[in-house]
Amino acid sequence: MRCPRTVGVFLAIIFATTALGYCQATEGLPEGFVYVEEGIPNIRVELRYLTGENFIGRPVDGYIKSRCILTREAAQALKKVQEELNRFGLGLKIYDAYRPQRAVSHFVRWAQDLDDAKMKSVYYPNVAKNELFQKDYIAERSSHSRGSTVDVTIVSIEEPEKEGELDMGTAFDLFDPKSWPDNPSMSSDQRAHRLLLRTLMKKHGFQPYSKEWWHFTLNKEPYPDTYFDFPVQ
């Protein structure tokens, strides 16, 4: 869909000021982690790895319930992005947040099974499966497991729950140079939408990833050397 406001109005929100509060719900989670929906009640969550709608084509190990988990610091920063977008009828949709190490290990096993290519036409049509490690699409560890990385897009909150995503030029988790944030083949609207997302996320302390327009890691993450493995539930 096209952006429901002008690009100039979109980019103007980067100068807005926002509230800092965040719900401190931690029940059932390790110290320092929160359920994002508790503090950002109007955020949309579509955890693709809980379902078969992902690049391996089946639910991923470690995803038990549709609960979005982040470190408290990352959730507080994400709330400020959401509050800025809400002023213009927009908001965030989260595809993935904290990811247990067992899920990453599941990805690795899948990538090593070269006979399983049933999702190739959707998620990696131009990449040989035996090149996914070499091209950094799959790795044995992920920043998601440290709890301060999130995969997000922007949606119109005036649209129904399953609709309203701004056109970013590619789908989530497409393993292709088209997913690189600065890919020049995108339309002007697609480039503007990516720029809006990247600008707001950087403003509130997140670092973008050069190969995925949806992927952001908190600059001052609280657990930079720890990879967690508790389930998403």
C-alpha positions in Angstrom: 0.0 0.0 0.0 1.0 3.6 -0.4 2.0 5.7 2.6 -1.2 7.5 3.9 0.7 10.8 4.4 3.3 12.7 2.4 6.9 11.7 2.7 7.8 15.1 4.1 5.2 14.7 6.9 6.5 11.2 7.7 10.1 12.4 8.1 9.1 15.4 10.2 8.2 13.1 13.1 11.8 12.4 13.8 11.9 15.8 15.6 9.1 14.9 18.0 9.5 14.4 21.7 8.0 11.3 23.5 7.2 9.8 26.9 9.7 7.5 28.6 7.6 5.1 30.7 7.3 1.4 30.2 5.5 -1.4 32.1 7.8 -3.4 34.3 6.1 -6.8 33.9 8.6 -9.5 34.3 6.6 -12.4 35.7 7.8 -15.7 34.1 10.8 -14.1 32.5 14.5 -13.8 33.4 15.6 -10.6 35.2 15.8 -7.7 32.7 13.3 -9.0 30.2 9.7 -7.9 29.5 6.7 -8.7 27.4 6.5 -5.9 24.9 2.7 -6.0 24.5 2.4 -5.2 28.2 4.1 -1.8 27.7 3.0 -1.0 24.2 -0.6 -2.3 24.1 -1.4 -1.1 20.5 1.7 -2.7 18.9 1.1 -5.4 16.4 2.9 -8.7 16.7 3.1 -11.4 14.0 5.7 -13.9 15.1 6.4 -15.7 11.9 8.5 -18.4 13.6 5.6 -19.6 15.7 3.9 -20.6 12.4 4.8 -22.2 9.1 4.9 -18.8 7.4 8.7 -18.5 7.4 11.7 -19.6 5.4 11.8 -23.2 6.8 8.1 -23.7 6.3 7.2 -25.0 9.8 7.1 -23.8 13.4 10.6 -23.2 14.8 11.9 -24.7 18.0 11.5 -22.5 21.1 8.4 -20.7 20.0 5.5 -21.8 22.1 3.1 -18.8 22.4 2.7 -15.5 20.6 4.5 -13.4 23.1 6.9 -10.7 22.1 9.9 -10.5 24.5 12.7 -8.0 24.7 15.1 -6.6 27.2 13.6 -3.8 29.2 15.9 -1.3 27.6 15.1 -2.3 24.0 11.3 -2.3 24.8 11.5 1.2 26.3 13.3 2.4 23.2 10.8 0.7 20.9 7.9 2.3 22.8 9.3 5.8 21.9 9.3 4.8 18.2 5.7 3.6 18.5 4.6 6.8 20.2 6.0 9.0 17.4 4.4 6.8 14.7 1.0 6.8 16.5 0.7 10.6 16.1 0.3 10.0 12.4 -2.0 7.0 12.4 1.0 4.6 12.1 2.6 2.0 14.3 5.0 -0.9 14.4 4.5 -4.6 13.6 7.0 -7.0 15.1 7.9 -10.1 13.2 10.5 -11.3 15.7 12.2 -10.1 18.8 14.0 -12.2 21.4 14.9 -15.5 19.7 16.0 -18.5 21.8 19.3 -20.2 20.9 17.5 -23.4 20.2 15.6 -21.6 17.4 18.9 -20.5 15.8 20.2 -24.0 16.1 17.0 -25.2 14.3 17.9 -22.7 11.4 21.4 -24.2 11.2 20.1 -27.7 11.0 17.6 -26.7 8.3 20.3 -24.9 6.3 22.5 -28.0 6.4 19.7 -30.1 4.9 20.1 -29.3 1.2 17.3 -31.6 0.2 14.7 -29.3 2.0 14.1 -26.5 -0.4 10.3 -26.2 -0.3 10.3 -22.5 0.6 13.1 -21.5 -1.8 10.8 -19.8 -4.4 9.4 -17.5 -1.7 12.3 -16.7 0.6 15.6 -17.3 -1.3 14.8 -17.6 -5.0 18.1 -16.3 -6.2 20.4 -17.9 -3.6 21.6 -21.5 -3.5 20.8 -23.0 -0.2 24.5 -24.1 0.2 25.5 -20.4 0.1 23.3 -19.2 3.0 26.1 -19.4 5.5 28.7 -17.9 3.2 26.4 -14.9 2.4 25.5 -14.4 6.1 21.9 -15.2 5.9 22.2 -18.0 8.4 24.7 -18.1 11.3 25.3 -20.2 14.4 24.5 -17.3 16.6 22.1 -14.4 16.3 21.9 -11.0 18.0 18.2 -11.8 18.6 19.2 -14.3 21.3 20.8 -11.4 23.3 17.3 -10.0 23.7 17.8 -6.5 22.2 17.3 -7.1 18.5 13.9 -6.7 16.8 12.5 -7.3 13.3 9.9 -4.7 12.5 7.9 -2.9 9.8 5.5 0.0 9.8 1.7 -0.4 9.5 -1.3 1.9 9.3 -3.2 1.4 12.5 -6.4 2.5 10.8 -6.3 -0.6 8.6 -7.4 -4.1 9.8 -5.0 -6.2 11.8 -3.8 -8.3 8.9 -3.6 -5.4 6.5 -2.0 -2.0 6.3 1.7 -2.7 6.0 3.6 0.0 4.3 5.3 -1.1 1.1 8.9 -1.8 1.9 9.7 -3.3 -1.5 10.2 -6.9 -0.2 8.6 -9.3 2.2 10.2 -10.0 5.6 13.0 -12.5 5.5 13.6 -12.4 1.8 17.3 -13.5 1.4 18.2 -11.2 -1.4 20.0 -7.9 -2.1 16.6 -6.3 -2.6 16.2 -6.5 1.2 19.3 -4.4 1.7 18.0 -1.0 3.2 19.7 1.1 0.5 19.0 -1.1 -2.5 18.6 1.4 -5.4 16.0 -0.7 -7.3 13.2 0.3 -4.9 10.6 2.8 -5.9 10.6 6.3 -4.4 7.8 5.3 -2.0 9.6 2.1 -0.9 12.8 4.0 -0.3 10.9 6.6 1.7 9.2 4.0 3.9 12.5 2.3 4.6 14.1 5.6 5.4 11.3 6.5 7.8 11.7 3.2 9.7 15.5 3.5 9.8 15.5 7.1 10.8 13.2 6.6 13.8 14.8 3.5 15.0 18.3 5.1 14.9 16.9 8.2 16.6 15.9 6.0 19.6 19.1 4.1 19.9 18.8 1.2 17.4 21.5 0.2 14.9 20.3 -1.0 11.5 21.7 -4.0 9.6 23.1 -3.5 6.2 21.4 -6.6 4.6 17.9 -6.5 6.1 15.6 -3.4 6.2 13.6 -4.9 9.1 16.5 -5.8 11.5 17.6 -3.4 14.3 19.8 -3.9 17.4 19.9 -1.6 20.4 23.2 0.2 20.5 23.6 -0.1 24.2 22.2 -3.6 24.7 22.5 -4.8 28.3 23.7 -8.3 27.4 26.1 -7.9 24.5 27.9 -11.2 25.2 25.1 -13.4 26.5 23.0 -15.7 24.2 19.8 -16.8 26.0 17.8 -20.0 25.4 14.6 -19.7 27.4 11.5 -20.4 25.3 9.1 -17.8 23.9 5.9 -18.4 26.0 
